[in-house]
Amino acid sequence: MRGQRLRYSLALICLTLATVITFGVPLVGTAAIDHAIGTPAAAPSSPRLIAWLLQALGGADHLRTHLWLAPVAMVALALVAGVFSYVKGWLAALASEQIARQLKDDLYDHLNHLPATYHDQAGTGDLVQRCTSDVETTRQFLATQVMQIGNAAVLAAAALPLMLALDVPMTLVSFALVGPLIVYGYVFFRKIQHVFREVDEAEGALTAVIQENLTGIRVVRAFARQEFERNRLATPNALFRDRNIRMLRLMSWYWSISDFAALSQLGLALLVGAHWVAQGRLSIGLLYGFLAYLSLMLWPVREIGRILTDLGKTSVALSRIREILAVARERDPAPSFRLALLPERLRGTIAVRDLHFAHAGGAPTAEGAGALNGLSFDVAAGETLAILGPSGAGKSTLMHLLLRLYDYTEGSIRLDGHELSALPRSWVRGQIGVVMQEPFLFSKTLRENLRLGHNDAADPDIHDAARMAGIHETILTFEEGYATLVGERGLTLSGGQRQRLAIARAVLKRPPLLILDDALSAVDAANEAAILHALQQRRGSATTLVIAHRLATLAHADRILVLDHGRIIQSGTHAELAGQPGLYQRLWEIQTSIAAELNHDLKSA
């Protein structure tokens, strides 16, 4: 509620005024019944409040001859109370919407600064639900139930003194079951609060399955897995249904008992009041007033059940939101003033010494259990270094460490002599242009996707980068050109088009360090040759790390490293490694023989 206290305070003032004015309506009715319709003058035993109200209305005789004043006054009071009630709701809605917006902004920003290890383990569907459904639950509670709690408190604070001023014994009768009803509601919801969490968690699991299915809908259809996915959804769907039914069954018990208690309280007040009216101890007008006040009181008290229900859901929602906000952000050991001491642009030298790293669940050991085990090499500024190795050799892990998505715990990586772990993450990532193994495109235009790393890039620069990546001519064939909207995750484009766009996006950034992680795997041979030629033309302008499985992609590099089990097993130029027994030579012979056979078959056809 930070920043919205003024609005909530004004809403509470309006609520108080609306409640006090609403209490005036039964008072006017009581005065009219007892002193205008009944006896011609206020009785000596009439409460001072009734006597004062009669005087304000011109006296009993004037009210008797102008009976229309009573209903007009009651309607006027109700209208004024309605205006204050409207303003109260408007202010509370504004405040809750602003809080929800700020909460979403904070969550979104926090998620974007959490370590990669957190996102490796967190379910996307569950995170989406926490950022949407849980925030909406909180917003609804702040918009309505906070004011309902205030309404109940104001009613109790205003009604009790007023009713005591009218008749003490009748007040005690009217509140006989209210206290037990409140205690029952509090105890009940304390006991079943865990049920709300179970329902929320079941909904999160259901959302995660649906989100994963929709993300991979093409794979599901390609393998005709619709029936399997339907059965897969059935388990979390049934769990959510069962837990929800359990919650509704428990709530039905609460509403039944609270309704019985509320109606019993009303019946008790009516029976006792009627008995005292018959004995002449209580006037009909006062009985009407007490029944009216009791009706105003009972239903908000009964609604405490709904308030506690929503409070239970909101407390669970807030705890799930706090679980995200409690996770520490990526840490930058370097103080902020070091940014001023760093150069605007790296030269591009890299020095790696005895680098060890293990993903969560493993630990680097001398036996080589980690993803990287004692890696050491140097890269000169402007050099093109190719990295080759079987799957799981540590190629992509090395790229993730350079981007500071993960932090190494043993060894050293130095950029231009600066220890990587001591550099601010944002500055490091600003120096690197990267093409991931699975290039991701946002649901924006092609131009906006290309400008991701260079927001103010001019169109001529965009076109040059696209030409270098061999995608410019393809874009021009689209009806909207660079203004063409890309579908979700870029699925409206082919795999090769997505990769070429990702290459253009990285090149447009003009980084001193360029990393291509299997960036040409889906590109056809002709476009691959054109892109490699363009990269050779740029040689020296940026230090380039190329990770690939096709040796033709690596042959142009100044130097090639061959990794296996997180270690360098070979190093040299293409010519050196092709003539040297080892993994590189075997792969080169396999790939060239396959290419030769394919060419022979094509010529024969």
NUTOR-870693 format. One record per residue (C-alpha): residue in three letters; z, x, y. Coordinates in steps of 0.02 Angstrom, whole numbers, padded with zeros to 5 digits, always signed. Each point is the difference from the previous one (the first is absolute). Example, Ala and Ser with C-alpha at 12.3 -4.5 7.8 and 13.67 -1.06 7.14 Angstrom:
ALA+00390+00615-00225
SER-00033+00069+00172
END
This chain:
MET+00000+00000+00000
ARG-00010+00154+00109
GLY-00090-00043+00163
GLN+00011-00188-00030
ARG+00184-00029+00038
LEU-00040-00080+00169
ARG-00115-00129-00078
TYR+00125-00040-00137
SER+00139-00012+00129
LEU-00101-00122+00105
ALA-00043-00097-00158
LEU+00185-00010-00043
ILE+00040-00063+00176
CYS-00134-00134-00017
LEU+00068-00045-00172
THR+00175-00018+00070
LEU-00059-00109+00143
ALA-00104-00108-00117
THR+00149-00023-00117
VAL+00123-00043+00139
ILE-00121-00124+00078
THR-00035-00077-00171
PHE+00188-00028-00022
GLY-00005-00104+00158
VAL-00110-00132-00084
PRO+00134-00068-00120
LEU+00128+00006+00142
VAL-00107-00119+00104
GLY-00017-00113-00152
THR+00188+00004-00030
ALA+00037-00046+00181
ALA-00128-00141-00001
ILE+00062-00075-00163
ASP+00186+00005+00044
HIS-00003-00039+00185
ALA-00163-00090+00041
ILE-00036-00101-00155
GLY+00183-00014-00052
THR+00150-00003+00120
PRO-00042-00013+00184
ALA+00100+00154+00052
ALA+00052+00165-00071
ALA+00154-00017-00106
PRO+00151+00106+00043
SER-00016+00087-00168
SER-00182+00051+00032
PRO-00030+00189-00004
ARG-00016+00082+00171
LEU-00178+00054-00040
ILE-00053-00182-00027
ALA+00089-00054+00158
TRP-00087+00137+00099
LEU-00169-00050-00071
LEU+00031-00183+00045
GLN+00039+00051+00177
ALA-00162+00101+00006
LEU-00096-00154-00055
GLY+00078-00107+00138
GLY+00145-00073-00097
ALA+00013-00125-00143
ASP-00042-00152+00107
HIS-00155+00083+00072
LEU-00055+00057-00173
ARG+00028-00175-00070
THR-00113-00077+00133
HIS-00127+00142-00014
LEU+00001+00030-00187
TRP-00172+00080+00007
LEU+00081+00154+00078
ALA+00073+00051-00169
PRO-00164+00011-00099
VAL-00091+00077+00149
ALA+00136+00133+00014
MET-00008+00032-00188
VAL-00190+00019+00004
ALA+00009+00113+00154
LEU+00130+00112-00082
ALA-00105+00009-00159
LEU-00155+00048+00101
VAL+00091+00139+00094
ALA+00073+00064-00164
GLY-00175-00004-00074
VAL-00068+00108+00142
PHE+00136+00130-00026
SER-00029-00007-00189
TYR-00187+00031+00027
VAL+00033+00150+00113
LYS+00123+00066-00130
GLY-00130-00011-00138
TRP-00134+00079+00110
LEU+00110+00149+00046
ALA+00056+00026-00180
ALA-00180-00006-00062
LEU-00056+00127+00130
ALA+00143+00116-00044
SER-00028-00013-00188
GLU-00188+00030+00016
GLN+00031+00155+00105
ILE+00129+00065-00124
ALA-00120-00032-00146
ARG-00140+00090+00092
GLN+00111+00149+00038
LEU+00061+00004-00180
LYS-00178+00001-00067
ASP-00048+00138+00122
ASP+00151+00104-00053
LEU-00034-00027-00185
TYR-00185+00042+00018
ASP+00038+00157+00099
HIS+00138+00052-00121
LEU-00112-00024-00152
ASN-00133+00109+00081
HIS+00127+00141+00020
LEU+00080-00007-00173
PRO-00028+00143-00122
ALA-00143-00010-00124
THR+00129+00006-00141
TYR+00066-00170+00057
HIS-00174-00080-00002
ASP-00033+00078-00170
GLN+00140-00105-00073
ALA+00001-00157+00109
GLY-00103-00152-00048
THR-00127-00050+00133
GLY+00021-00186-00035
ASP+00189+00013+00017
LEU-00016+00093+00165
VAL-00122-00131+00065
GLN+00122-00138-00044
ARG+00143+00088+00087
CYS-00104+00022+00158
THR-00061-00180+00001
SER+00101-00124-00102
ASP+00169+00082+00029
VAL-00032+00019+00186
GLU-00055-00182+00010
THR+00159-00055-00089
THR+00100+00096+00130
ARG-00101-00075+00143
GLN+00028-00178-00059
PHE+00186+00029-00015
LEU+00010+00073+00175
ALA-00106-00142+00071
THR+00096-00145-00077
GLN+00155+00042-00099
VAL+00080+00113+00130
MET-00004-00147+00120
GLN+00063-00115-00138
ILE+00149+00115-00024
GLY+00029-00005+00188
ASN-00020-00189-00003
ALA+00132-00018-00136
ALA+00119+00115+00095
VAL-00026-00091+00166
LEU+00020-00169-00085
ALA+00164+00053-00077
ALA+00061+00079+00162
ALA-00047-00151+00106
ALA+00028-00145-00120
LEU+00173+00047-00061
PRO+00086+00006+00172
LEU-00094-00157+00054
MET+00048-00098-00154
LEU+00180+00060+00013
ALA+00004-00062+00179
LEU-00058-00171-00058
ASP+00115-00022-00152
VAL+00092+00135-00098
PRO+00031-00094-00166
MET-00180-00061-00007
THR-00061+00178+00032
LEU+00101+00064-00149
VAL-00075-00135-00110
SER-00176+00040+00062
PHE+00020+00185-00043
ALA+00088-00023-00166
LEU-00150+00054-00107
VAL-00094+00107+00127
GLY+00104+00156-00031
PRO-00014-00008-00191
LEU-00188-00031+00019
ILE-00022+00159+00104
VAL+00106+00104-00121
TYR-00097-00069-00149
GLY-00166+00048+00081
TYR+00059+00177+00040
VAL+00069+00033-00175
PHE-00151-00077-00085
PHE-00126+00109+00089
ARG+00103+00157-00020
LYS-00005-00030-00187
ILE-00188-00030-00015
GLN-00066+00125+00129
HIS-00066+00111-00140
VAL-00115-00143-00052
PHE-00094+00013+00165
ARG-00030+00185-00029
GLU-00064-00033-00176
VAL-00122-00131+00067
ASP-00060+00119+00136
GLU-00024+00143-00123
ALA-00095-00114-00119
GLU-00114-00052+00143
GLY-00028+00183+00044
ALA-00050+00041-00179
LEU-00120-00149+00000
THR-00077+00055+00164
ALA-00022+00177-00066
VAL-00099-00060-00152
ILE-00111-00112+00107
GLN-00030+00139+00127
GLU-00047+00125-00136
ASN-00116-00125-00083
LEU-00092-00042+00161
THR-00015+00185+00045
GLY-00081+00037-00168
ILE-00096-00164-00017
ARG-00165+00091-00033
VAL+00076+00098-00143
VAL+00075-00159-00071
ARG-00169-00086+00001
ALA-00094+00153-00062
PHE+00110+00005-00155
ALA+00009-00190-00018
ARG+00190+00008+00013
GLN+00026-00165+00090
GLU+00094-00079-00146
PHE+00107+00156-00024
GLU+00045+00002+00186
ARG+00042-00184-00006
ASN+00120+00031-00145
ARG+00069+00152+00091
LEU+00039-00109+00151
ALA+00084-00131-00109
THR+00157+00105-00032
PRO+00051+00034+00182
ASN-00059-00174+00048
ALA+00111-00081-00131
LEU+00146+00111+00051
PHE-00020-00052+00182
ARG-00010-00182-00051
ASP+00154+00009-00111
ARG+00105+00090+00130
ASN-00058-00121+00135
ILE+00044-00150-00110
ARG+00170+00075-00034
MET+00029+00019+00187
LEU-00058-00179+00033
ARG+00113-00065-00138
LEU+00151+00088+00076
MET-00048-00065+00172
SER-00014-00178-00065
TRP+00182+00012-00055
TYR+00050+00057+00172
TRP-00096-00136+00092
SER+00068-00135-00117
ILE+00181+00052+00022
SER-00016+00029+00188
ASP-00087-00168+00025
PHE+00137-00087-00097
ALA+00134+00088+00104
ALA-00088-00040+00165
LEU-00023-00184-00041
SER+00178-00010-00068
GLN+00064+00070+00165
LEU-00099-00131+00096
GLY+00063-00137-00116
LEU+00180+00061+00015
ALA-00008-00003+00190
LEU-00077-00175-00003
LEU+00129-00070-00120
VAL+00152+00074+00088
GLY-00071-00042+00171
ALA-00036-00180-00049
HIS+00177-00016-00067
TRP+00074+00065+00163
VAL-00114-00114+00102
ALA+00065-00148-00102
GLN+00178+00055+00038
GLY-00041+00015+00185
ARG+00038+00186+00000
LEU-00181+00053+00038
SER-00132-00084+00108
ILE-00174-00043-00064
GLY-00077+00110+00134
LEU+00101+00151-00056
LEU-00048-00034-00182
TYR-00182-00003+00054
GLY+00025+00162+00096
PHE+00082+00089-00147
LEU-00134-00059-00121
ALA-00135+00061+00122
TYR+00084+00169+00023
LEU+00027+00015-00186
SER-00185-00034-00030
LEU-00044+00134+00127
MET+00119+00120-00087
LEU-00028-00036-00184
TRP-00186+00032-00014
PRO+00007+00170+00086
VAL+00148+00041-00113
ARG-00102-00059-00149
GLU-00144+00108+00062
ILE+00113+00150-00019
GLY-00063-00004-00178
ARG-00178+00022+00059
ILE+00058+00132+00124
LEU+00090+00094-00138
THR-00154-00016-00111
ASP-00109+00076+00134
LEU+00136+00126+00040
GLY-00001+00054-00182
LYS-00189+00018+00000
THR+00004+00090+00168
SER+00136+00121-00054
VAL-00105+00044-00153
ALA-00156+00018+00108
LEU+00091+00111+00124
SER+00072+00108-00139
ARG-00175+00025-00070
ILE-00064+00044+00174
ARG+00146+00119+00027
GLU-00042+00086-00165
ILE-00165+00053+00078
LEU+00074+00048+00168
ALA+00138+00099-00086
VAL-00126+00119-00080
ALA-00008+00160+00101
ARG-00163+00037+00088
GLU-00101+00157-00029
ARG+00102+00140+00075
ASP-00068+00129+00120
PRO+00116+00152+00000
ALA-00087+00071+00153
PRO+00073-00057+00166
SER-00118-00096+00113
PHE-00009+00139+00130
ARG-00095+00110-00124
LEU-00154-00108+00027
ALA-00021+00084+00170
LEU+00005+00171-00084
LEU-00133-00044-00129
PRO-00184+00029+00035
GLU-00108-00152+00035
ARG-00114+00050-00144
LEU+00028+00106-00154
ARG-00112+00147-00039
GLY+00006-00055-00182
THR+00080+00141-00100
ILE+00100-00053-00153
ALA+00121+00107-00099
VAL+00079-00070-00158
ARG+00134+00100-00090
ASP+00086-00038-00167
LEU-00015-00187+00029
HIS+00093-00115-00119
PHE+00005-00189+00003
ALA+00048-00140-00120
HIS-00021-00186+00026
ALA+00147-00119-00017
GLY+00068+00004-00176
GLY-00043+00182-00030
ALA+00062+00169+00059
PRO-00095+00161+00025
THR+00045+00125-00134
ALA-00057+00172-00057
GLU-00081-00084-00150
GLY-00117-00095+00116
ALA+00066-00178-00007
GLY-00043-00032+00182
ALA-00164-00056+00078
LEU-00015+00171+00085
ASN+00074+00156-00078
GLY-00002+00158+00104
LEU-00161-00026+00098
SER-00051+00141+00118
PHE-00162+00024+00099
ASP-00067+00028+00177
VAL-00136-00087+00098
ALA-00077+00081+00153
ALA-00043-00101+00156
GLY-00169-00086-00022
GLU-00009+00041-00186
THR-00057-00130-00127
LEU+00114+00002-00152
ALA-00044-00103-00153
ILE+00132-00055-00125
LEU-00045-00047-00178
GLY+00102-00051-00149
PRO+00029-00134-00131
SER+00090-00161+00042
GLY+00185+00032+00033
ALA-00029+00183+00045
GLY+00082-00026+00172
LYS-00152-00009+00114
SER+00044-00163+00088
THR+00184+00047+00002
LEU-00043+00154+00102
MET-00095-00110+00123
HIS+00150-00117+00015
LEU+00113+00147+00037
LEU-00117+00064+00136
LEU+00005-00174+00080
ARG+00190+00000-00016
LEU-00004-00162-00099
TYR+00120+00091-00114
ASP+00110+00150+00040
TYR+00007+00152-00112
THR+00171+00070-00045
GLU-00050+00172-00064
GLY-00126+00124+00069
SER-00090+00001+00166
ILE-00153-00071+00088
ARG-00042+00075+00169
LEU-00130-00063+00123
ASP-00049+00134+00127
GLY+00165+00085-00043
HIS+00106-00157+00027
GLU+00103-00063-00148
LEU-00071-00171-00042
SER+00169-00080-00037
ALA+00058+00048+00177
LEU-00148-00083+00087
PRO+00003-00181+00062
ARG-00091-00113-00121
SER-00099-00090+00134
TRP-00063+00165+00070
VAL-00049+00065-00173
ARG-00094-00159-00043
GLY-00086+00005+00169
GLN-00072+00171-00048
ILE-00071-00060-00167
GLY-00150-00109-00041
VAL+00011-00066-00177
VAL-00107-00101-00121
MET+00109-00071-00139
GLN-00051-00024-00180
GLU-00008-00187+00031
PRO-00061-00022+00180
PHE+00081-00148+00084
LEU-00089-00103+00133
PHE+00086-00132+00107
SER-00064-00176+00030
LYS-00078+00051+00165
THR-00171+00048+00062
LEU-00084+00159-00060
ARG+00021+00074+00174
GLU+00187-00036+00001
ASN+00020+00076-00173
LEU-00091+00158+00053
ARG+00109+00016+00156
LEU+00159-00002-00102
GLY+00038+00183+00037
HIS-00086+00009+00170
ASN+00030-00162+00095
ASP-00103+00043+00154
ALA-00150+00074-00091
ALA-00164-00038+00088
ASP-00142-00084-00095
PRO-00110+00157+00000
ASP+00141+00097-00085
ILE+00023-00141-00125
HIS-00186+00001-00040
ASP+00000+00190-00022
ALA+00146-00009-00122
ALA-00085-00142-00095
ARG-00162+00101-00010
MET+00095+00149-00069
ALA+00075-00113-00134
GLY-00170-00076-00040
ILE+00054-00177+00046
HIS-00080-00025+00173
GLU-00167-00066-00063
THR+00088-00116-00122
ILE+00107-00073+00140
LEU-00154-00034+00105
THR-00069-00110-00139
PHE+00151-00117+00019
GLU-00032-00150+00112
GLU+00146+00043+00115
GLY-00016+00188-00015
TYR+00160+00090+00043
ALA+00078-00168+00048
THR-00012-00059-00181
LEU+00166-00064-00066
VAL+00061+00086-00156
GLY+00080-00110-00133
GLU+00177+00026-00060
ARG+00022+00179-00065
GLY-00185+00027+00034
LEU-00053-00097-00155
THR-00158-00065+00086
LEU-00067+00179-00007
SER-00047+00105-00151
GLY+00112+00141-00059
GLY-00120+00130+00068
GLN-00010-00086+00169
ARG+00189-00005+00013
GLN+00012+00185-00040
ARG-00133+00046+00128
LEU+00088-00104+00133
ALA+00164+00088-00042
ILE-00087+00169+00018
ALA-00073-00052+00168
ARG+00172-00061+00056
ALA+00079+00168-00045
VAL-00138+00102+00081
LEU+00004-00106+00160
LYS+00181+00053+00023
ARG-00062+00181+00018
PRO+00155+00072-00084
PRO+00033+00186-00022
LEU+00041-00037-00184
LEU-00110-00114-00105
ILE+00052-00058-00175
LEU-00124-00086-00116
ASP+00087-00066-00155
ASP-00138-00042-00124
ALA-00091-00075+00150
LEU-00175+00002-00077
SER+00036-00071-00172
ALA-00090-00166+00037
VAL-00140+00074+00107
ASP-00173+00016-00075
ALA-00079+00171-00022
ALA-00118-00012+00150
ASN+00136-00050+00122
GLU+00119+00127-00076
ALA-00126+00139+00032
ALA-00023-00059+00181
ILE+00188-00008+00031
LEU+00029+00172-00077
HIS-00139+00071+00107
ALA+00080-00076+00156
LEU+00169+00072-00050
GLN-00080+00172-00019
GLN-00072-00018+00175
ARG+00178-00030+00064
ARG+00069+00150-00095
GLY+00123+00094+00108
SER+00042-00146+00114
ALA+00142-00059-00113
THR+00096+00064-00149
THR-00058-00110-00144
LEU+00084-00036-00166
VAL-00116-00085-00124
ILE+00073-00078-00158
ALA-00130-00057-00127
HIS-00047-00009-00183
ARG-00187+00024+00021
LEU-00034+00185+00013
ALA-00158-00029+00103
THR+00116-00064+00137
LEU+00102+00161-00005
ALA-00137+00129-00016
HIS-00024+00018+00189
ALA+00184+00046+00029
ASP+00051+00174+00058
ARG+00129+00006-00138
ILE+00051-00108-00147
LEU+00173-00021-00078
VAL+00016-00069-00176
LEU+00167-00086-00034
ASP+00080-00049-00163
HIS+00177-00068-00021
GLY+00040+00040+00181
ARG-00052+00183-00011
ILE-00152+00099+00057
ILE-00090+00062-00155
GLN-00161+00059+00083
SER-00056+00049+00174
GLY-00165+00059+00072
THR-00172-00052+00062
HIS-00115-00114-00099
ALA-00104+00147-00059
GLU+00153+00097-00056
LEU+00081-00144-00094
ALA-00163-00058-00081
GLY-00016+00172-00080
GLN+00183+00015-00046
PRO+00065-00073-00164
GLY+00120-00142+00032
LEU+00014-00183+00048
TYR-00123+00011+00145
GLN-00136+00077-00107
ARG+00023-00130-00137
LEU-00011-00143+00126
TRP-00152+00078+00083
GLU-00091+00017-00166
ILE+00042-00179-00050
GLN-00054-00075+00166
THR-00160+00101+00015
SER-00051-00038-00179
ILE+00029-00187+00030
ALA-00103+00009+00160
ALA-00140+00092-00091
GLU-00003-00127-00141
LEU-00004-00142+00125
ASN-00145+00078+00095
HIS-00094+00027-00163
ASP+00027-00180-00052
LEU-00060-00063+00169
LYS-00157+00106-00007
SER-00034-00057-00178
ALA+00019-00182+00054
END
